[in-house]
Amino acid sequence: MRNSGQSGGIWPGILHPDVKTVFMRNFFMQTFSWLEICADNQRFYNETAELQLTHYKEKKHGFFTDTPHINAQPVHMIFDEVTRENNCLVVKAFTWNIATEEFEWSDDNSVEVEKGWILKANTIAELAVKMGRDPVAVEATVAKYNADCARGEDEFGRHPVTLQPINQGPFYALKIVPAVVCTSGGGKRNMEGEVFSTSGTTIPRLYEAGECGSMFSHLYQNGCYLTEAMISGRAAAKSALAQKAWD
Ligand SMILES: Cc1cc2nc3c(=O)[nH]c(=O)nc-3n(C[C@H](O)[C@H](O)[C@H](O)COP(=O)(O)OP(=O)(O)OC[C@H]3O[C@@H](n4cnc5c(N)ncnc54)[C@H](O)[C@@H]3O)c2cc1C
């Protein structure tokens, strides 16, 4: 195997029954009256850290690791009217839904609220019930966050500028799912796309290309994956076409 595989970062994604694949949550938010809670109704990381700059990897003990979303599900983003009104919650530049399906997401998210994709309630407790969560616990988490905003100190190290309380109703919630831009790993291959066996010889008629067996499989290398997909795809196809038919 070539390394053990990696994710390319766990990007916060938004998935709904009416769409095929995820939307990517906007990573350039203009307001910060929002937070995320995990399975136990607690916050679990610094939501406003600029993780898009490190491909959604956090540096811990000298190593880049995935954000904890994958082990924290279900995750909900909770926000207030200020954040709803001033941010389009999805990135409009890419994802299959936007780029290929030409899906429009409203700039103020009002259409998605109307559709029921975004949960809406007049109180945090009411919102918690709609999320299927314990209202007392969710209220306590939001109240603690708001108190930390007032103190200007956050337990997860959010920058003080991003400590904006969630206090302008109505309130909203959105399920956040792990979204990845690549997953790599797999069998080691040579320049011709031939896959090696564990004994180090190539396996006849077995080829790999792209993310499968990628040479960057230990850590996402921004920009290299598309190039590798094209180069290795051509190489594997050329090798396969040079083979004689089975019979
Ligand atoms: C939002 C986003 C942004 C990205 N940005 C960049 C970037 O800026 N630069 C960069 O280099 N890389 C980027 N990447 C990563 C890059 O796009 C991928 O690494 C690359 O496209 C992988 O190519 P691939 O051919 O290995 O796999 P894929 O493109 O995933 O192709 C696999 C194909 O196999 C098909 N398939 C699956 N199962 C079957 C089956 N059973 N039978 C038949 N067909 C099947 C799939 O439909 C798919 O078409 C980005 C990815 C995403 C999602």
The ligand as a Gaussian input file, in Angstrom:
#p B3LYP/6-31G(d) Opt

LIG

0 1
 C      -14.824000      20.677000      -4.213000
 C      -13.518000      20.095000      -4.697000
 C      -12.446000      20.947000      -4.976000
 C      -11.248000      20.402000      -5.428000
 N      -10.242000      21.257000      -5.748000
 C       -9.102000      20.771000      -6.300000
 C       -8.098000      21.642000      -6.768000
 O       -8.218000      22.875000      -6.703000
 N       -6.986000      21.099000      -7.297000
 C       -6.787000      19.747000      -7.396000
 O       -5.755000      19.300000      -7.896000
 N       -7.724000      18.895000      -6.945000
 C       -8.887000      19.368000      -6.414000
 N       -9.851000      18.508000      -5.979000
 C       -9.575000      17.070000      -5.985000
 C       -9.698000      16.485000      -7.380000
 O      -10.880000      16.963000      -7.996000
 C       -9.762000      14.948000      -7.277000
 O       -8.668000      14.487000      -6.527000
 C       -9.718000      14.311000      -8.664000
 O      -10.800000      14.756000      -9.461000
 C       -9.779000      12.790000      -8.508000
 O       -9.812000      12.190000      -9.779000
 P      -10.016000      10.654000      -9.921000
 O      -10.090000      10.392000     -11.386000
 O       -9.005000       9.912000      -9.110000
 O      -11.401000      10.334000      -9.200000
 P      -12.873000      10.869000      -9.538000
 O      -12.823000      12.189000     -10.251000
 O      -13.633000      10.753000      -8.266000
 O      -13.388000       9.809000     -10.609000
 C      -13.893000       8.561000     -10.231000
 C      -14.990000       8.248000     -11.217000
 O      -15.406000       6.887000     -11.034000
 C      -16.796000       6.832000     -11.138000
 N      -17.232000       5.609000     -10.472000
 C      -17.320000       5.374000      -9.135000
 N      -17.741000       4.117000      -8.914000
 C      -17.917000       3.561000     -10.125000
 C      -18.330000       2.271000     -10.554000
 N      -18.628000       1.321000      -9.681000
 N      -18.411000       2.032000     -11.874000
 C      -18.094000       2.984000     -12.775000
 N      -17.680000       4.220000     -12.426000
 C      -17.603000       4.498000     -11.121000
 C      -17.274000       8.111000     -10.512000
 O      -18.574000       8.451000     -10.948000
 C      -16.235000       9.112000     -11.023000
 O      -16.590000       9.687000     -12.252000
 C      -11.086000      19.016000      -5.558000
 C      -12.165000      18.175000      -5.277000
 C      -13.366000      18.707000      -4.865000
 C      -14.528000      17.771000      -4.601000

